[in-house]
Amino acid sequence: MPLNVVMLGPPGAGKGTQAERLARRHGVPRISTGDMLRDAVRAGTELGRRAEAVMTRGELVSDELIIEIVRERLDQEDARGGFVLDGFPRTVAQAEALDALTGARGPLIVVEIDVPEAELVRRLQGRRVCSRCGANAPVGGSSASCPRCGGPLVRRSDDTEDAIRERLRVYARDTKPLVDFYRARRTFVAINGAQPPDQVAREVADAVAARLAPATFDTAGKATS
Ligand code: AP5
């Protein structure tokens, strides 16, 4: 059965950190809409030009634009055997579009990573990312350069106090309702993300393995037996 996973959670919950580990473990691509948009900004493309100011304010780019980007990405060969989505869907309209795009590919496992707001703010205010390749600096690291490419570590442009506040507000308003959208499915699981990254990774891996275990699902991930 292909591994089709969505990582859901507020800014700073560790979606990217855990999506990368899970994707590597299963040999499928991690598809981060935030990274795709930041790459476009760095490359100065038309998409990047349209997304940059919206992202810096902590708002969402339009459903129409992001759904088209994800549709094209999921059509690529490497995503045929599965994927880990990080940062998509973020609205009910995006979740409905994802069901339509992936319905025939088997059940969608949805992992919500839950972290208290004070810890999210602490993480985002302290985060450093590589200005060259975009990678997060390791948790608790003290180096001034990127362990992956040696580039300089900087603050992400949307990790300012105002943008963090706006991202949390937008999450509560537009994305948190997805928990109710997915909760009734047997393939939904909530994980406590306020634990060390290795422990979160173990719980994510176990939850995903349990949901990949043989059972009969309809295409939306609802158990039928
Ligand atoms: P996106 O890049 O998706 O940002 P986000 O959702 O705000 O999430 P983050 O990347 O800030 O956090 P994360 O949960 O991935 O945590 P991470 O692993 O990095 O989106 C950015 C913007 O793009 C959006 O605001 C929007 O404008 C636009 N966009 C993207 N997708 C869109 C969509 N679908 N629709 C519309 N617009 C869209 O970890 C955070 C920090 O905590 C790191 O420093 C990390 O090292 C640390 N950390 C991780 N885990 C732990 C742990 N267990 N303990 C301690 N520290 C930890």
Residues whose N, C-alpha, C, O or C-beta is under 5 A from the ligand:
A	BS01	AP5	G9 P10 P11 G12 A13 G14 K15 G16 T17 T33 G34 D35 L37 V54 M55 G58 E59 L60 V61 I66 D86 G87 F88 P89 R90 R123 R127 N136 A137 P138 V139 G193 Q195 P196 P197 V200
